[in-house]
Amino acid sequence: MGFTMGFQSQLDKNKFFLWQIGVNPDFRGKEVGKRLLDRIEKFARNLGCKFIESTVDPENIPSQKLFLNNGYKNISSEEGKIEIVSGIECVKDYYKPGRHFILFEKKIK
């Protein structure tokens, strides 16, 4: 139905970086993404992490909605230089020049 992939930061053990989350198209709209986020948050808490971060391409509207609807906030302005893409604050050149991404974060308890 779906998958997640991520890792605990080696620079800040309080942070877990969610690299990928994917939902099979046949299961979209059935809260699979929410359940995957819930499980990865539990996993990260068990590692001792206090925050989860993830980047999203500003053109990926479904992923933006998933994160925003599940308590994640756009913290791009806290990371570095900002580029506005389609009206959304993104971290400028996050992965390479010309590739601007939204940085989402959620504090997990």
Steps between C-alpha positions, in 0.01 A plus 500: 500500500786739576846551642720741693875545507698721733782527751604655828726799444866439579545872574196542726372181665175684585403506132371228273503575128216342303657460158211335316138415554298334228149368465390265225256691275232236564506587872516880487221682679462217753719647777794273420733803501374603845554149635851491353581834665362375832724191484814691401437753779475215752819347360684834525378555858634157594841610368483801731425756228297807582445629147427361155604695193423438135540687174230528236520626144275810477322341203400195709167624632380161639812468718465858621141430603601177675759674715292812571195290595711299744653778706815579301606861448694665221826609666683588179570855620693360798734296279658755270436716199142490379356478151128547445364231266130505413444727801671260743817565699768248404863457596696633204732249329436240773646202316669672207480833315152562368336230718295677764315288757255555783644390834232360731548422868289355779580481867420151623423422863 
